[in-house]
């Protein structure tokens, strides 16, 4: 039979307490390092999965040339719709009636764009 441990039987010498603290700190540091490594591994895995998904989608779209590959924009509500949609997801307008040309990319505005000078 195992002996019962009582508070009087616990060794609370400074060396034992210091040893317990050091072991606790060491285990904590190992846990933090393991967690950081695991998080980095999961981030890399997620990036790889996204890249594989993007390549897979591009391959499927290349093999189906009759599908439009750019989104279309609704004139009435200005929503961007997926290429295969025949009606606007937002307002329900038919694509043949509501399709707007794809907006051209514009260079970004300078740092002072949209600000006004105040006199005071």
Secondary structure, 3 states (H helix, E strand, C coil): CCCCCCHHHCCCCHHHHHHHHHHHHHHHHHHHHHHHHHHHHHHHHHHHHHHHHHHHHHHHHHHCCCCCCCCEEECCCCCEECCCCCECCCCCCEHHHHEECCCCCCCCCCCCCCCCCCCC
